[in-house]
Amino acid sequence: MLAALDLAAKLLLVAFLLLSVADPSWGHLDGKAPLARAITYPLFAFVVPIGWLLRRRHSTYPWLVDLMVTATCFTDILGNRLDLYDSIVWFDDWMHFMNTALLSAAVVLTASPRVTTVAATMERAVASGMTLALGWEVFEYVSFMTRSSDLPTAYADTVVDLSLGWLGSVVAGLAISVAWSRRRADYDRIIRGGPCAEVCGVVESTDVPKVVVE
């Protein structure tokens, strides 16, 4: 299911970008750097598969992480195509919150060790989220904001966007910490403390993330 969603998102992303470059008005990307998006978005959407091919071909492919990364690019293009940025006042704020949360979660799930603390998880989530959110703001400014009619309000908008990105990364870090804690608790209850533990002689698995509260 995740694989199908991920591949569909990638195909639609490329198709929408090609159509938007051919006719920026089709994707409501007039004055919003359609060519720059057409170059950078596919590169970003294929970071996970390229990284996996280069370093981790022996491991299970991270479809969820790949989908999270691809979704940030696809939802932006889809939102522009449907004109949601201009028709819904809060849509841009939602995108900054949600996409930063997705990217933070993707980084944490990829880079965090199996045994970690809540503090370490939050540190990775916020650090990666704020770095990527800042990168997006720089991309916006360089690619089209300097020529946009919104330039006079760009400073205030950037502060709000970065604040929402920070909030998204915090939510992502907390959500992953809770999920890992519950997974660990379920493992301890069912395997280590369950009736089959002594009979089966189950040994504690190292594949279950352990979250330690400091």
Rosetta constraint file for C-alpha pairs under 8 A:
AtomPair CA 1 CA 5 HARMONIC 6.27 0.50
AtomPair CA 2 CA 6 HARMONIC 6.00 0.50
AtomPair CA 2 CA 63 HARMONIC 6.01 0.50
AtomPair CA 2 CA 64 HARMONIC 6.39 0.50
AtomPair CA 2 CA 67 HARMONIC 7.27 0.50
AtomPair CA 3 CA 7 HARMONIC 6.11 0.50
AtomPair CA 3 CA 63 HARMONIC 5.82 0.50
AtomPair CA 4 CA 8 HARMONIC 6.02 0.50
AtomPair CA 5 CA 9 HARMONIC 6.05 0.50
AtomPair CA 5 CA 67 HARMONIC 7.32 0.50
AtomPair CA 6 CA 10 HARMONIC 6.29 0.50
AtomPair CA 6 CA 63 HARMONIC 7.10 0.50
AtomPair CA 6 CA 66 HARMONIC 6.95 0.50
AtomPair CA 6 CA 67 HARMONIC 4.85 0.50
AtomPair CA 6 CA 70 HARMONIC 7.12 0.50
AtomPair CA 7 CA 11 HARMONIC 6.20 0.50
AtomPair CA 8 CA 12 HARMONIC 6.06 0.50
AtomPair CA 9 CA 13 HARMONIC 5.89 0.50
AtomPair CA 9 CA 67 HARMONIC 7.87 0.50
AtomPair CA 9 CA 70 HARMONIC 6.81 0.50
AtomPair CA 9 CA 71 HARMONIC 6.91 0.50
AtomPair CA 9 CA 74 HARMONIC 6.41 0.50
AtomPair CA 10 CA 14 HARMONIC 6.30 0.50
AtomPair CA 10 CA 42 HARMONIC 7.99 0.50
AtomPair CA 10 CA 45 HARMONIC 7.18 0.50
AtomPair CA 10 CA 70 HARMONIC 6.62 0.50
AtomPair CA 10 CA 74 HARMONIC 7.51 0.50
AtomPair CA 11 CA 15 HARMONIC 6.20 0.50
AtomPair CA 12 CA 16 HARMONIC 5.92 0.50
AtomPair CA 12 CA 74 HARMONIC 7.58 0.50
AtomPair CA 13 CA 17 HARMONIC 6.10 0.50
AtomPair CA 13 CA 42 HARMONIC 7.73 0.50
AtomPair CA 13 CA 73 HARMONIC 7.38 0.50
AtomPair CA 13 CA 74 HARMONIC 5.26 0.50
AtomPair CA 13 CA 77 HARMONIC 7.21 0.50
AtomPair CA 14 CA 18 HARMONIC 6.21 0.50
AtomPair CA 14 CA 38 HARMONIC 7.76 0.50
AtomPair CA 14 CA 42 HARMONIC 6.88 0.50
AtomPair CA 15 CA 19 HARMONIC 6.29 0.50
AtomPair CA 16 CA 20 HARMONIC 6.02 0.50
AtomPair CA 16 CA 27 HARMONIC 7.46 0.50
AtomPair CA 16 CA 77 HARMONIC 7.11 0.50
AtomPair CA 16 CA 78 HARMONIC 7.93 0.50
AtomPair CA 17 CA 21 HARMONIC 6.13 0.50
AtomPair CA 17 CA 34 HARMONIC 7.42 0.50
AtomPair CA 17 CA 37 HARMONIC 7.47 0.50
AtomPair CA 17 CA 38 HARMONIC 5.33 0.50
AtomPair CA 17 CA 77 HARMONIC 7.49 0.50
AtomPair CA 18 CA 22 HARMONIC 6.25 0.50
AtomPair CA 18 CA 38 HARMONIC 7.06 0.50
AtomPair CA 19 CA 23 HARMONIC 6.02 0.50
AtomPair CA 19 CA 24 HARMONIC 7.60 0.50
AtomPair CA 19 CA 26 HARMONIC 7.16 0.50
AtomPair CA 19 CA 27 HARMONIC 7.45 0.50
AtomPair CA 20 CA 24 HARMONIC 4.50 0.50
AtomPair CA 20 CA 25 HARMONIC 7.12 0.50
AtomPair CA 20 CA 26 HARMONIC 5.91 0.50
AtomPair CA 20 CA 27 HARMONIC 5.05 0.50
AtomPair CA 20 CA 28 HARMONIC 7.91 0.50
AtomPair CA 20 CA 29 HARMONIC 6.99 0.50
AtomPair CA 20 CA 34 HARMONIC 6.36 0.50
AtomPair CA 21 CA 34 HARMONIC 5.63 0.50
AtomPair CA 21 CA 35 HARMONIC 5.86 0.50
AtomPair CA 21 CA 38 HARMONIC 7.17 0.50
AtomPair CA 23 CA 27 HARMONIC 7.40 0.50
AtomPair CA 24 CA 28 HARMONIC 6.06 0.50
AtomPair CA 24 CA 29 HARMONIC 4.97 0.50
AtomPair CA 24 CA 30 HARMONIC 5.22 0.50
AtomPair CA 24 CA 34 HARMONIC 6.52 0.50
AtomPair CA 25 CA 29 HARMONIC 5.96 0.50
AtomPair CA 25 CA 30 HARMONIC 5.72 0.50
AtomPair CA 26 CA 81 HARMONIC 6.83 0.50
AtomPair CA 27 CA 77 HARMONIC 7.33 0.50
AtomPair CA 27 CA 80 HARMONIC 5.88 0.50
AtomPair CA 27 CA 81 HARMONIC 4.18 0.50
AtomPair CA 27 CA 82 HARMONIC 7.67 0.50
AtomPair CA 27 CA 83 HARMONIC 8.00 0.50
AtomPair CA 28 CA 80 HARMONIC 5.56 0.50
AtomPair CA 28 CA 81 HARMONIC 5.67 0.50
AtomPair CA 28 CA 82 HARMONIC 7.95 0.50
AtomPair CA 28 CA 83 HARMONIC 6.42 0.50
AtomPair CA 29 CA 33 HARMONIC 6.93 0.50
AtomPair CA 29 CA 34 HARMONIC 5.89 0.50
AtomPair CA 29 CA 80 HARMONIC 6.80 0.50
AtomPair CA 29 CA 81 HARMONIC 7.97 0.50
AtomPair CA 30 CA 34 HARMONIC 7.45 0.50
AtomPair CA 31 CA 144 HARMONIC 6.62 0.50
AtomPair CA 31 CA 147 HARMONIC 7.90 0.50
AtomPair CA 31 CA 148 HARMONIC 7.05 0.50
AtomPair CA 32 CA 143 HARMONIC 7.70 0.50
AtomPair CA 32 CA 144 HARMONIC 5.72 0.50
AtomPair CA 32 CA 145 HARMONIC 7.95 0.50
AtomPair CA 33 CA 37 HARMONIC 6.28 0.50
AtomPair CA 33 CA 143 HARMONIC 5.94 0.50
AtomPair CA 33 CA 144 HARMONIC 5.80 0.50
AtomPair CA 34 CA 38 HARMONIC 6.06 0.50
AtomPair CA 35 CA 39 HARMONIC 6.35 0.50
AtomPair CA 36 CA 40 HARMONIC 6.13 0.50
AtomPair CA 36 CA 143 HARMONIC 6.92 0.50
AtomPair CA 37 CA 41 HARMONIC 5.41 0.50
AtomPair CA 38 CA 42 HARMONIC 6.83 0.50
AtomPair CA 39 CA 43 HARMONIC 6.85 0.50
AtomPair CA 40 CA 44 HARMONIC 6.15 0.50
AtomPair CA 41 CA 45 HARMONIC 6.00 0.50
AtomPair CA 41 CA 73 HARMONIC 5.96 0.50
AtomPair CA 42 CA 46 HARMONIC 6.11 0.50
AtomPair CA 43 CA 47 HARMONIC 6.38 0.50
AtomPair CA 44 CA 69 HARMONIC 7.58 0.50
AtomPair CA 44 CA 70 HARMONIC 7.57 0.50
AtomPair CA 44 CA 73 HARMONIC 7.92 0.50
AtomPair CA 45 CA 66 HARMONIC 7.66 0.50
AtomPair CA 45 CA 69 HARMONIC 6.09 0.50
AtomPair CA 45 CA 70 HARMONIC 4.66 0.50
AtomPair CA 45 CA 73 HARMONIC 6.98 0.50
AtomPair CA 46 CA 50 HARMONIC 6.17 0.50
AtomPair CA 46 CA 70 HARMONIC 7.71 0.50
AtomPair CA 47 CA 51 HARMONIC 5.98 0.50
AtomPair CA 48 CA 52 HARMONIC 6.02 0.50
AtomPair CA 48 CA 65 HARMONIC 7.65 0.50
AtomPair CA 48 CA 66 HARMONIC 5.65 0.50
AtomPair CA 48 CA 69 HARMONIC 7.91 0.50
AtomPair CA 49 CA 53 HARMONIC 6.12 0.50
AtomPair CA 49 CA 66 HARMONIC 7.35 0.50
AtomPair CA 50 CA 54 HARMONIC 6.25 0.50
AtomPair CA 51 CA 55 HARMONIC 6.03 0.50
AtomPair CA 51 CA 56 HARMONIC 7.48 0.50
AtomPair CA 52 CA 56 HARMONIC 4.75 0.50
AtomPair CA 52 CA 57 HARMONIC 5.76 0.50
AtomPair CA 52 CA 61 HARMONIC 7.28 0.50
AtomPair CA 53 CA 57 HARMONIC 5.30 0.50
AtomPair CA 57 CA 61 HARMONIC 7.67 0.50
AtomPair CA 62 CA 66 HARMONIC 6.20 0.50
AtomPair CA 63 CA 67 HARMONIC 6.00 0.50
AtomPair CA 64 CA 68 HARMONIC 6.22 0.50
AtomPair CA 65 CA 69 HARMONIC 6.41 0.50
AtomPair CA 65 CA 105 HARMONIC 7.93 0.50
AtomPair CA 65 CA 106 HARMONIC 4.94 0.50
AtomPair CA 65 CA 109 HARMONIC 7.26 0.50
AtomPair CA 65 CA 110 HARMONIC 7.44 0.50
AtomPair CA 66 CA 70 HARMONIC 6.15 0.50
AtomPair CA 66 CA 106 HARMONIC 7.76 0.50
AtomPair CA 67 CA 71 HARMONIC 5.80 0.50
AtomPair CA 68 CA 72 HARMONIC 6.72 0.50
AtomPair CA 68 CA 102 HARMONIC 5.49 0.50
AtomPair CA 68 CA 103 HARMONIC 6.57 0.50
AtomPair CA 68 CA 106 HARMONIC 6.34 0.50
AtomPair CA 69 CA 73 HARMONIC 7.32 0.50
AtomPair CA 69 CA 102 HARMONIC 6.98 0.50
AtomPair CA 69 CA 103 HARMONIC 6.00 0.50
AtomPair CA 69 CA 106 HARMONIC 6.93 0.50
AtomPair CA 70 CA 74 HARMONIC 6.21 0.50
AtomPair CA 71 CA 75 HARMONIC 5.70 0.50
AtomPair CA 71 CA 99 HARMONIC 7.93 0.50
AtomPair CA 72 CA 76 HARMONIC 6.44 0.50
AtomPair CA 72 CA 99 HARMONIC 5.26 0.50
AtomPair CA 72 CA 102 HARMONIC 7.35 0.50
AtomPair CA 72 CA 103 HARMONIC 7.67 0.50
AtomPair CA 73 CA 77 HARMONIC 6.49 0.50
AtomPair CA 74 CA 78 HARMONIC 6.00 0.50
AtomPair CA 75 CA 79 HARMONIC 5.75 0.50
AtomPair CA 76 CA 80 HARMONIC 6.27 0.50
AtomPair CA 76 CA 95 HARMONIC 7.60 0.50
AtomPair CA 77 CA 81 HARMONIC 6.11 0.50
AtomPair CA 78 CA 82 HARMONIC 6.16 0.50
AtomPair CA 79 CA 83 HARMONIC 6.04 0.50
AtomPair CA 79 CA 84 HARMONIC 5.20 0.50
AtomPair CA 79 CA 85 HARMONIC 6.49 0.50
AtomPair CA 80 CA 84 HARMONIC 6.11 0.50
AtomPair CA 80 CA 85 HARMONIC 6.27 0.50
AtomPair CA 83 CA 87 HARMONIC 6.13 0.50
AtomPair CA 84 CA 88 HARMONIC 5.45 0.50
AtomPair CA 84 CA 91 HARMONIC 6.52 0.50
AtomPair CA 85 CA 89 HARMONIC 7.04 0.50
AtomPair CA 85 CA 90 HARMONIC 8.00 0.50
AtomPair CA 85 CA 91 HARMONIC 5.65 0.50
AtomPair CA 85 CA 92 HARMONIC 5.77 0.50
AtomPair CA 90 CA 94 HARMONIC 6.27 0.50
AtomPair CA 91 CA 95 HARMONIC 6.21 0.50
AtomPair CA 92 CA 96 HARMONIC 6.40 0.50
AtomPair CA 93 CA 97 HARMONIC 6.35 0.50
AtomPair CA 93 CA 160 HARMONIC 7.89 0.50
AtomPair CA 93 CA 161 HARMONIC 6.59 0.50
AtomPair CA 93 CA 164 HARMONIC 6.96 0.50
AtomPair CA 94 CA 98 HARMONIC 5.96 0.50
AtomPair CA 95 CA 99 HARMONIC 5.63 0.50
AtomPair CA 96 CA 100 HARMONIC 5.98 0.50
AtomPair CA 96 CA 133 HARMONIC 7.87 0.50
AtomPair CA 96 CA 161 HARMONIC 5.96 0.50
AtomPair CA 96 CA 162 HARMONIC 7.82 0.50
AtomPair CA 96 CA 164 HARMONIC 6.12 0.50
AtomPair CA 96 CA 165 HARMONIC 5.57 0.50
AtomPair CA 96 CA 168 HARMONIC 7.86 0.50
AtomPair CA 97 CA 101 HARMONIC 6.24 0.50
AtomPair CA 97 CA 161 HARMONIC 7.79 0.50
AtomPair CA 97 CA 164 HARMONIC 4.88 0.50
AtomPair CA 97 CA 165 HARMONIC 4.90 0.50
AtomPair CA 97 CA 166 HARMONIC 7.75 0.50
AtomPair CA 97 CA 167 HARMONIC 6.70 0.50
AtomPair CA 97 CA 168 HARMONIC 4.67 0.50
AtomPair CA 97 CA 169 HARMONIC 7.94 0.50
AtomPair CA 98 CA 102 HARMONIC 6.20 0.50
AtomPair CA 98 CA 165 HARMONIC 7.82 0.50
AtomPair CA 98 CA 168 HARMONIC 6.05 0.50
AtomPair CA 99 CA 103 HARMONIC 6.19 0.50
AtomPair CA 99 CA 165 HARMONIC 7.91 0.50
AtomPair CA 99 CA 168 HARMONIC 7.76 0.50
AtomPair CA 100 CA 104 HARMONIC 5.99 0.50
AtomPair CA 100 CA 129 HARMONIC 5.56 0.50
AtomPair CA 100 CA 130 HARMONIC 7.90 0.50
AtomPair CA 100 CA 132 HARMONIC 7.39 0.50
AtomPair CA 100 CA 133 HARMONIC 6.49 0.50
AtomPair CA 100 CA 165 HARMONIC 5.21 0.50
AtomPair CA 100 CA 166 HARMONIC 7.69 0.50
AtomPair CA 100 CA 168 HARMONIC 5.64 0.50
AtomPair CA 100 CA 169 HARMONIC 5.99 0.50
AtomPair CA 101 CA 105 HARMONIC 6.09 0.50
AtomPair CA 101 CA 129 HARMONIC 7.05 0.50
AtomPair CA 101 CA 165 HARMONIC 7.17 0.50
AtomPair CA 101 CA 167 HARMONIC 8.00 0.50
AtomPair CA 101 CA 168 HARMONIC 4.31 0.50
AtomPair CA 101 CA 169 HARMONIC 4.65 0.50
AtomPair CA 101 CA 170 HARMONIC 7.65 0.50
AtomPair CA 101 CA 171 HARMONIC 6.83 0.50
AtomPair CA 101 CA 172 HARMONIC 5.13 0.50
AtomPair CA 102 CA 106 HARMONIC 6.14 0.50
AtomPair CA 102 CA 172 HARMONIC 7.19 0.50
AtomPair CA 103 CA 107 HARMONIC 6.27 0.50
AtomPair CA 103 CA 128 HARMONIC 7.84 0.50
AtomPair CA 103 CA 129 HARMONIC 6.57 0.50
AtomPair CA 103 CA 132 HARMONIC 7.85 0.50
AtomPair CA 104 CA 108 HARMONIC 6.22 0.50
AtomPair CA 104 CA 124 HARMONIC 7.72 0.50
AtomPair CA 104 CA 125 HARMONIC 4.86 0.50
AtomPair CA 104 CA 126 HARMONIC 7.07 0.50
AtomPair CA 104 CA 128 HARMONIC 5.79 0.50
AtomPair CA 104 CA 129 HARMONIC 4.86 0.50
AtomPair CA 104 CA 169 HARMONIC 5.49 0.50
AtomPair CA 104 CA 172 HARMONIC 6.42 0.50
AtomPair CA 104 CA 173 HARMONIC 7.43 0.50
AtomPair CA 105 CA 109 HARMONIC 6.02 0.50
AtomPair CA 105 CA 125 HARMONIC 6.63 0.50
AtomPair CA 105 CA 169 HARMONIC 7.54 0.50
AtomPair CA 105 CA 172 HARMONIC 5.50 0.50
AtomPair CA 105 CA 173 HARMONIC 6.75 0.50
AtomPair CA 105 CA 176 HARMONIC 7.28 0.50
AtomPair CA 106 CA 110 HARMONIC 6.15 0.50
AtomPair CA 107 CA 111 HARMONIC 5.82 0.50
AtomPair CA 107 CA 112 HARMONIC 7.88 0.50
AtomPair CA 107 CA 124 HARMONIC 7.63 0.50
AtomPair CA 107 CA 125 HARMONIC 7.17 0.50
AtomPair CA 107 CA 128 HARMONIC 6.91 0.50
AtomPair CA 108 CA 112 HARMONIC 5.27 0.50
AtomPair CA 108 CA 121 HARMONIC 6.78 0.50
AtomPair CA 108 CA 124 HARMONIC 6.19 0.50
AtomPair CA 108 CA 125 HARMONIC 6.02 0.50
AtomPair CA 108 CA 173 HARMONIC 7.70 0.50
AtomPair CA 112 CA 116 HARMONIC 7.27 0.50
AtomPair CA 112 CA 121 HARMONIC 7.13 0.50
AtomPair CA 112 CA 124 HARMONIC 7.84 0.50
AtomPair CA 113 CA 209 HARMONIC 7.68 0.50
AtomPair CA 114 CA 206 HARMONIC 7.34 0.50
AtomPair CA 114 CA 207 HARMONIC 6.74 0.50
AtomPair CA 114 CA 208 HARMONIC 6.67 0.50
AtomPair CA 114 CA 209 HARMONIC 4.38 0.50
AtomPair CA 114 CA 210 HARMONIC 6.28 0.50
AtomPair CA 115 CA 209 HARMONIC 5.44 0.50
AtomPair CA 115 CA 210 HARMONIC 4.61 0.50
AtomPair CA 115 CA 211 HARMONIC 6.30 0.50
AtomPair CA 115 CA 212 HARMONIC 7.92 0.50
AtomPair CA 116 CA 120 HARMONIC 6.40 0.50
AtomPair CA 116 CA 121 HARMONIC 6.99 0.50
AtomPair CA 116 CA 209 HARMONIC 7.37 0.50
AtomPair CA 116 CA 210 HARMONIC 6.01 0.50
AtomPair CA 116 CA 211 HARMONIC 5.17 0.50
AtomPair CA 116 CA 212 HARMONIC 6.28 0.50
AtomPair CA 117 CA 121 HARMONIC 6.25 0.50
AtomPair CA 117 CA 210 HARMONIC 7.68 0.50
AtomPair CA 117 CA 211 HARMONIC 4.88 0.50
AtomPair CA 117 CA 212 HARMONIC 4.37 0.50
AtomPair CA 117 CA 213 HARMONIC 5.77 0.50
AtomPair CA 117 CA 214 HARMONIC 6.84 0.50
AtomPair CA 118 CA 122 HARMONIC 6.12 0.50
AtomPair CA 118 CA 174 HARMONIC 7.78 0.50
AtomPair CA 118 CA 177 HARMONIC 5.96 0.50
AtomPair CA 118 CA 211 HARMONIC 6.07 0.50
AtomPair CA 118 CA 212 HARMONIC 6.18 0.50
AtomPair CA 118 CA 213 HARMONIC 5.58 0.50
AtomPair CA 118 CA 214 HARMONIC 7.13 0.50
AtomPair CA 119 CA 123 HARMONIC 6.04 0.50
AtomPair CA 119 CA 213 HARMONIC 7.48 0.50
AtomPair CA 119 CA 214 HARMONIC 7.01 0.50
AtomPair CA 120 CA 124 HARMONIC 6.29 0.50
AtomPair CA 121 CA 125 HARMONIC 6.17 0.50
AtomPair CA 121 CA 173 HARMONIC 5.91 0.50
AtomPair CA 121 CA 176 HARMONIC 7.94 0.50
AtomPair CA 121 CA 177 HARMONIC 6.88 0.50
AtomPair CA 122 CA 126 HARMONIC 6.01 0.50
AtomPair CA 122 CA 170 HARMONIC 6.60 0.50
AtomPair CA 122 CA 173 HARMONIC 4.87 0.50
AtomPair CA 122 CA 174 HARMONIC 6.88 0.50
AtomPair CA 123 CA 127 HARMONIC 5.93 0.50
AtomPair CA 124 CA 128 HARMONIC 5.91 0.50
AtomPair CA 124 CA 173 HARMONIC 7.92 0.50
AtomPair CA 125 CA 129 HARMONIC 5.84 0.50
AtomPair CA 125 CA 169 HARMONIC 5.43 0.50
AtomPair CA 125 CA 170 HARMONIC 6.68 0.50
AtomPair CA 125 CA 172 HARMONIC 6.87 0.50
AtomPair CA 125 CA 173 HARMONIC 5.29 0.50
AtomPair CA 126 CA 130 HARMONIC 5.88 0.50
AtomPair CA 126 CA 166 HARMONIC 6.44 0.50
AtomPair CA 126 CA 169 HARMONIC 5.14 0.50
AtomPair CA 126 CA 170 HARMONIC 6.05 0.50
AtomPair CA 126 CA 173 HARMONIC 7.52 0.50
AtomPair CA 127 CA 131 HARMONIC 6.14 0.50
AtomPair CA 128 CA 132 HARMONIC 6.13 0.50
AtomPair CA 129 CA 133 HARMONIC 5.98 0.50
AtomPair CA 129 CA 165 HARMONIC 6.68 0.50
AtomPair CA 129 CA 166 HARMONIC 6.65 0.50
AtomPair CA 129 CA 168 HARMONIC 7.83 0.50
AtomPair CA 129 CA 169 HARMONIC 5.31 0.50
AtomPair CA 130 CA 134 HARMONIC 5.98 0.50
AtomPair CA 130 CA 162 HARMONIC 7.18 0.50
AtomPair CA 130 CA 165 HARMONIC 6.54 0.50
AtomPair CA 130 CA 166 HARMONIC 5.96 0.50
AtomPair CA 130 CA 169 HARMONIC 7.57 0.50
AtomPair CA 131 CA 135 HARMONIC 6.19 0.50
AtomPair CA 132 CA 136 HARMONIC 6.27 0.50
AtomPair CA 133 CA 137 HARMONIC 6.43 0.50
AtomPair CA 133 CA 161 HARMONIC 7.99 0.50
AtomPair CA 133 CA 162 HARMONIC 6.31 0.50
AtomPair CA 133 CA 165 HARMONIC 6.12 0.50
AtomPair CA 134 CA 138 HARMONIC 6.28 0.50
AtomPair CA 134 CA 162 HARMONIC 7.04 0.50
AtomPair CA 135 CA 139 HARMONIC 6.20 0.50
AtomPair CA 136 CA 140 HARMONIC 6.17 0.50
AtomPair CA 137 CA 141 HARMONIC 6.17 0.50
AtomPair CA 137 CA 158 HARMONIC 6.90 0.50
AtomPair CA 138 CA 142 HARMONIC 6.07 0.50
AtomPair CA 139 CA 143 HARMONIC 5.80 0.50
AtomPair CA 140 CA 144 HARMONIC 5.93 0.50
AtomPair CA 140 CA 145 HARMONIC 5.75 0.50
AtomPair CA 141 CA 145 HARMONIC 4.48 0.50
AtomPair CA 141 CA 146 HARMONIC 5.97 0.50
AtomPair CA 142 CA 146 HARMONIC 6.79 0.50
AtomPair CA 144 CA 148 HARMONIC 6.28 0.50
AtomPair CA 145 CA 150 HARMONIC 7.19 0.50
AtomPair CA 145 CA 151 HARMONIC 6.08 0.50
AtomPair CA 145 CA 154 HARMONIC 7.80 0.50
AtomPair CA 146 CA 151 HARMONIC 6.27 0.50
AtomPair CA 147 CA 151 HARMONIC 7.45 0.50
AtomPair CA 150 CA 154 HARMONIC 6.13 0.50
AtomPair CA 151 CA 155 HARMONIC 7.93 0.50
AtomPair CA 153 CA 157 HARMONIC 6.28 0.50
AtomPair CA 154 CA 158 HARMONIC 5.95 0.50
AtomPair CA 155 CA 159 HARMONIC 6.38 0.50
AtomPair CA 156 CA 160 HARMONIC 6.37 0.50
AtomPair CA 157 CA 161 HARMONIC 6.08 0.50
AtomPair CA 158 CA 162 HARMONIC 6.08 0.50
AtomPair CA 159 CA 163 HARMONIC 6.14 0.50
AtomPair CA 160 CA 164 HARMONIC 6.18 0.50
AtomPair CA 161 CA 165 HARMONIC 6.10 0.50
AtomPair CA 162 CA 166 HARMONIC 6.13 0.50
AtomPair CA 163 CA 167 HARMONIC 6.29 0.50
AtomPair CA 164 CA 168 HARMONIC 6.11 0.50
AtomPair CA 165 CA 169 HARMONIC 6.25 0.50
AtomPair CA 166 CA 170 HARMONIC 6.28 0.50
AtomPair CA 167 CA 171 HARMONIC 6.24 0.50
AtomPair CA 168 CA 172 HARMONIC 6.15 0.50
AtomPair CA 169 CA 173 HARMONIC 6.14 0.50
AtomPair CA 170 CA 174 HARMONIC 6.22 0.50
AtomPair CA 171 CA 175 HARMONIC 6.01 0.50
AtomPair CA 172 CA 176 HARMONIC 6.21 0.50
AtomPair CA 173 CA 177 HARMONIC 6.18 0.50
AtomPair CA 174 CA 178 HARMONIC 6.15 0.50
AtomPair CA 175 CA 179 HARMONIC 6.12 0.50
AtomPair CA 176 CA 180 HARMONIC 6.03 0.50
AtomPair CA 177 CA 181 HARMONIC 6.09 0.50
AtomPair CA 177 CA 211 HARMONIC 6.62 0.50
AtomPair CA 178 CA 182 HARMONIC 6.16 0.50
AtomPair CA 179 CA 183 HARMONIC 6.15 0.50
AtomPair CA 180 CA 184 HARMONIC 6.10 0.50
AtomPair CA 180 CA 208 HARMONIC 7.89 0.50
AtomPair CA 180 CA 209 HARMONIC 5.90 0.50
AtomPair CA 180 CA 210 HARMONIC 6.65 0.50
AtomPair CA 180 CA 211 HARMONIC 6.46 0.50
AtomPair CA 181 CA 185 HARMONIC 6.11 0.50
AtomPair CA 181 CA 209 HARMONIC 7.87 0.50
AtomPair CA 181 CA 210 HARMONIC 6.71 0.50
AtomPair CA 181 CA 211 HARMONIC 5.70 0.50
AtomPair CA 182 CA 186 HARMONIC 6.02 0.50
AtomPair CA 183 CA 187 HARMONIC 6.16 0.50
AtomPair CA 183 CA 208 HARMONIC 7.33 0.50
AtomPair CA 183 CA 209 HARMONIC 7.81 0.50
AtomPair CA 184 CA 188 HARMONIC 6.18 0.50
AtomPair CA 184 CA 208 HARMONIC 6.38 0.50
AtomPair CA 184 CA 209 HARMONIC 6.74 0.50
AtomPair CA 184 CA 210 HARMONIC 6.20 0.50
AtomPair CA 184 CA 211 HARMONIC 7.95 0.50
AtomPair CA 185 CA 189 HARMONIC 6.11 0.50
AtomPair CA 186 CA 190 HARMONIC 5.94 0.50
AtomPair CA 187 CA 191 HARMONIC 5.54 0.50
AtomPair CA 187 CA 192 HARMONIC 7.00 0.50
AtomPair CA 187 CA 208 HARMONIC 7.98 0.50
AtomPair CA 188 CA 192 HARMONIC 4.90 0.50
AtomPair CA 188 CA 193 HARMONIC 6.07 0.50
AtomPair CA 189 CA 193 HARMONIC 4.94 0.50
AtomPair CA 189 CA 194 HARMONIC 6.01 0.50
AtomPair CA 190 CA 194 HARMONIC 4.69 0.50
AtomPair CA 191 CA 195 HARMONIC 7.99 0.50
AtomPair CA 191 CA 196 HARMONIC 6.93 0.50
AtomPair CA 191 CA 197 HARMONIC 5.64 0.50
AtomPair CA 191 CA 202 HARMONIC 7.06 0.50
AtomPair CA 192 CA 197 HARMONIC 5.45 0.50
AtomPair CA 192 CA 202 HARMONIC 7.30 0.50
AtomPair CA 192 CA 204 HARMONIC 7.32 0.50
AtomPair CA 193 CA 197 HARMONIC 6.43 0.50
AtomPair CA 195 CA 199 HARMONIC 7.47 0.50
AtomPair CA 196 CA 200 HARMONIC 5.51 0.50
AtomPair CA 196 CA 201 HARMONIC 7.74 0.50
AtomPair CA 196 CA 202 HARMONIC 7.96 0.50
AtomPair CA 197 CA 201 HARMONIC 5.58 0.50
AtomPair CA 197 CA 202 HARMONIC 5.52 0.50
AtomPair CA 198 CA 202 HARMONIC 7.29 0.50
